Amino acid sequence: MASSPDPDPVLTPALNQQRDPEPQSAEDECADEVAEIRALRTEVNDLHRAMESHPAIDQARGMLMTLGPCTADEAWEVLVEVSQHSNTKLRAVAEELIATTEGEPLPGEIRAALSAALEKR
């Protein structure tokens, strides 16, 4: 008799770990659960950071779409390129670009990378 297929895996990567078919000792199960909890905490922290930086990045994309002019995808590519070429976190690039609306100058390395990225478009 064929075994029934496993239910759909949960989409959370930390929960997609293969389970060992052999019985585990209580200590091994506890260690596995601790590792899974740590992985889930890391994932939750990463998601919180992403949610915090999302509005600034979207605002910077909108600015680039207007100033570029470019599409949303192209604006994303410009931000990524500027981040990589200026060795600055993408969130920080977005925040620096937004700060220019309040009279703050764009740092030189970001300004140069932004100019180069926009010239390619």
Secondary structure as the mmCIF struct_conf table of DSSP 4:
data_model
#
loop_
_struct_conf.conf_type_id
_struct_conf.id
_struct_conf.beg_label_comp_id
_struct_conf.beg_label_asym_id
_struct_conf.beg_label_seq_id
_struct_conf.end_label_comp_id
_struct_conf.end_label_asym_id
_struct_conf.end_label_seq_id
HELX_LH_PP_P HELX_LH_PP_P1 ALA A 2 VAL A 10
BEND BEND1 LEU A 11 LEU A 11
HELX_RH_3T_P HELX_RH_3T_P1 PRO A 13 LEU A 15
HELX_LH_PP_P HELX_LH_PP_P2 GLN A 17 ASP A 20
BEND BEND2 PRO A 21 GLU A 22
HELX_RH_AL_P HELX_RH_AL_P1 ALA A 26 LEU A 67
TURN_TY1_P TURN_TY1_P1 GLY A 68 PRO A 69
HELX_RH_AL_P HELX_RH_AL_P2 ALA A 72 SER A 86
TURN_TY1_P TURN_TY1_P2 ASN A 87 ASN A 87
HELX_RH_AL_P HELX_RH_AL_P3 LEU A 90 ALA A 99
HELX_RH_3T_P HELX_RH_3T_P2 THR A 100 GLU A 102
TURN_TY1_P TURN_TY1_P3 GLY A 103 GLY A 103
HELX_LH_PP_P HELX_LH_PP_P3 GLU A 104 PRO A 107
HELX_RH_AL_P HELX_RH_AL_P4 GLY A 108 GLU A 119
TURN_TY1_P TURN_TY1_P4 LYS A 120 LYS A 120
#
